[in-house]
Amino acid sequence: MQNDNETLSKVPEVTLGFWMIKILATTLGETGGDAVTMTWLHADQNAHNGGYLLGTGVFLAVFVAAVIAQISTRRFNAWIYWLAIVASTTVGTTMADFFDRSLGIGYTGGSSILLACVLCSLAAWYFALGSINVQTVATPKVEIFYWVTITFSQTLGTALGDWTADSTGLGYDGGALVFCAGLVLLAALYYWTAISRVFLFWAAFILTRPLGATVGDFLDKPTDHGGLALSRPLASGVILAVIVVLILVLPQRPGRHPGSDVATQVQ
């Protein structure tokens, strides 16, 4: 039962199930985005054929529609929320590829710019509302900041994943291990230190995206590029089916926050 002094958030309670679905959603964003731009539009064969830009436009329209639906709902709806997350990961994939490859910014430059965008978005959110705690996402104004930050973080994750796999020589499997290790470290800090839970959440949220990107690339990239060369549409369909099952099986409860001190909820 909801306490009179609590307000329900429009995002799910952050549990192990949340992170499982989030990682799968980011992996789906990579394979789904690649399926459209590389398999159907053949953008990988010619970075200047407009495939990445067209794919970005398509997924951006889906993402905007999903976010409008999310903001329009008065209460937490798991299906709409996760649809918006998946849409943000796919548009993040195609947008990062467009900037890094079609515009020639490169992985290092793209990752640096997007990291700055994420930090600026979080800073603007904090100075405008006094908190960046996702459990305070209960009003349209807060949701706008939330989804802008999500979009930047998802795009950053794709660029960071590609940079780690391609530019450092680690490959997709090595990159995935690096990001897994980072998440394990954050989990240890969560359980054994008093570091801000808000900071740890955003650090983990950002790291799950390049993890999903490297896993997705490992699944669908050619074997001579270090991947398994699986069918992108097939891999995307299987991952989507698993996500649907997890949403049905795992509890999907809205997060809660004390309604009397939303502006001070930074721990």
N, C-alpha and C positions, 0 to 999 in steps of 0.2 A: 504494500500500500504506500502511496506517495505521501511524504511528510508535507504539512502545510507550508513549511519554510523552504521546500525544495521545488525546483523547476526542472522539467524534463528537457534534455538536450535533443537536438535534431540529428545527432550522430550516435552510432552504437556505443554501448558500454565497451571500454577497451579491455578485452580479455584475450586469452590465447586464441580463441576462435576468431576474433577480430583480425589478429595478425596472420592467421592461416589464410583467411579469405583475401586479405590485403595482398599477400605475396602472390597468391594465385591470380588475383586481378591484375597485378602488374605484369606477370608473365603473359597473361592473355592480351594485355595491351601491346606487348612487344610482338607476339606472334600474329595477332589480329591486324595491327598496323602494318606489319611486313606483308601479310597476305594481300592486303589491298594495294599498297604502293609498289611492292616488288613482284608479287606473283601475278596480279591482274593488270597493274599499270606499268610494270617493267621499269620502274624508276631506277633500280640498281644497275641496269644496263646502260643508262644514260642519265646522269644526275641532273641534266638540264632539260629533260623532256616534260617537265611540269608535273610529273607523277607525285612527287612529295608535296607540292603545293596543292594539287587537286585532292590528294588524300587528307591533307590537313584541313582543307575547306569542308570536306564531307564530315570528318569526325568532329570538327569544331561545331558544326551545326547540330550534330547529335548531342554533344556535350552541353551546349547552351540550352537546348530544349530540356535535357535532363536536369540541369541546375535550376531552370525556371520551375519545373515541376517540383523539385525538391524544396525550393523556397516557398512555393505556393501551398504546399501541404502544411496543415496546422500542427501535425504530430509526426513523430518519427515513423518512417515507412522504410523497412529494410530493403525492399525491392528497388524503390526509387533511389535510395542512397547508394546502393552498390552499383546500380546502372550508371549513376553519375561518376562514381569512382572508376569503373571500367572505361567509360567514355573519356575521362580525363587521362587515363593511361594511354589509350590509343592515340588521342590527339597529341599527347606529350611525345609519343614515339615519332609520329610523322613530322611534328613541328621541329623536334631536335634534328631529325635527319635532313629536313629542309634547310635549316640554318647551317648545320655542320657541313653538309655535302653540296647542296645546290648553291648556296651562297658562299661556300668555301671558307667559312669562319674556322672550321676545324674543331676537333674534340676539346682541345685545351682551352681555346678561346671561348667556345660555346659553353663549356662547363663553368668557366670563370664568370661569364656574364650572367648565367642563370643562377649561380650561387648568390651573386650580388642581388639579383631580383628577389630571390627567396628571403634573404635577410632584410631587404628593404620593405618587403610586404609584411613580414612579421613585425618589424619596427613600427611601421605605419599603423598596423592593427593595435599594437600595444599602446602607443601614444594616443590613439584615438579613443580606445575603449578601456584601457587599463589592465587588460588581460589577453593572453593568447592561449588560454586553457580551452581545449576543445569541448569540455563539458559545459562551457558557457554559450555554445552555439545554439541559441534558441530564438533568435530574432533575425529578420531579414538583413539588417545591417551587419550583424556579426557573421551571418552566412556568406555574405558577399566577400568579406575579408578572408573567410575560411576557404572558399572555392578559388579565389585568386591565388592564394598561397599554395593550395593543392596543385593548381595548374602549373605554376612555376616549379614546384618540387618534383612533379612527375616528369616534366620536360628535362629538368636537371638530371634526374636519375637515368634517363636514357643516354644523355650525352656522357655522363660520368661512367656508366657501364661500358659504353663503346670505347671510351678513352682507356679505361683499365684493361679491357680485353685486347684492344688493337695496338695502342701506343706503348704500353708497358711490357708487352710480350708475354703476359700471363695467360692469354687465351681466355675463352669463355668459362671453362671449368675452373681455371685458376682465379679468375675474377670473382666467380660465384663463391669460392672458398674465402676470399678476402672479405667480401661483404657479409658472409655468414659469421666469420670471426668477429667482425665489428658488431653485429647484432648480439652475439653471445656476450661480448664485453659490456654492451649496454644493459643486457639482462642482469649481469652480475652487479653492475652499478645500481640498478633498480632495487635488487634484493638486499644488498649489503652496504649501501651508503645512503646518505640523506640528500643526495643531489636532487635538484628540482625535477619533479616528475614531468612538468611541462617541457623542460629542456630535453629530457630523455625521450619523451613521446615524439617530439619533432625530429630529433636525431634518428630515432628508429624509423619514423615514417619516411624520411628522406632516404635512408639506407635500404629499405625494402624495395624501393624502385629500381636502383641499379642491380640489386640481386635478381629481381624478376626479369630485368632486361638481359642480363648475362645468361640466365637459365633459358629464357625464350630464344635467344640467339643460338645457344648451344643445341637446342632442339631442332631449329629450322635452317640454320646456316649450312652451306655445302661442307662435305667432309674435308675437302682440301683447305677450308678455312677454319677447321677445328670443330665443326658442328656435326650433328647426326643426320642432317639432310632430310628430316621428316617433313611430310606435307604440312605447309603452314595452315591451310584451312582445316585439315583434319586435327592437327594439334590444338588449334584454337577451339574447335568444337568439343574436343575431349575436356580441355581445361574449363570451358564454360559449363559443361555438364557437371563437373565436380563442384564448381562454385555453387550452382543451383542446389545440389544435394546438401552441401554444407549449410547454406542459408536455411534450408528446410529442417535440417537436423539439429544444428547448433542454436542455442538460445540467442535471439536477436532483441535485446532490450535497450532502450534509450539510456544514455548516460544521465546522471543527475548532478545538480550543483545546488548549493544553498542559495535560494533566491534573494536573500537579504544582503549578500556581499559579493555579487558577481564581479564587480569592478576590482576587487582585491584578490581574486582567486588566481594566484600565480604560482602556487606550490602544489 
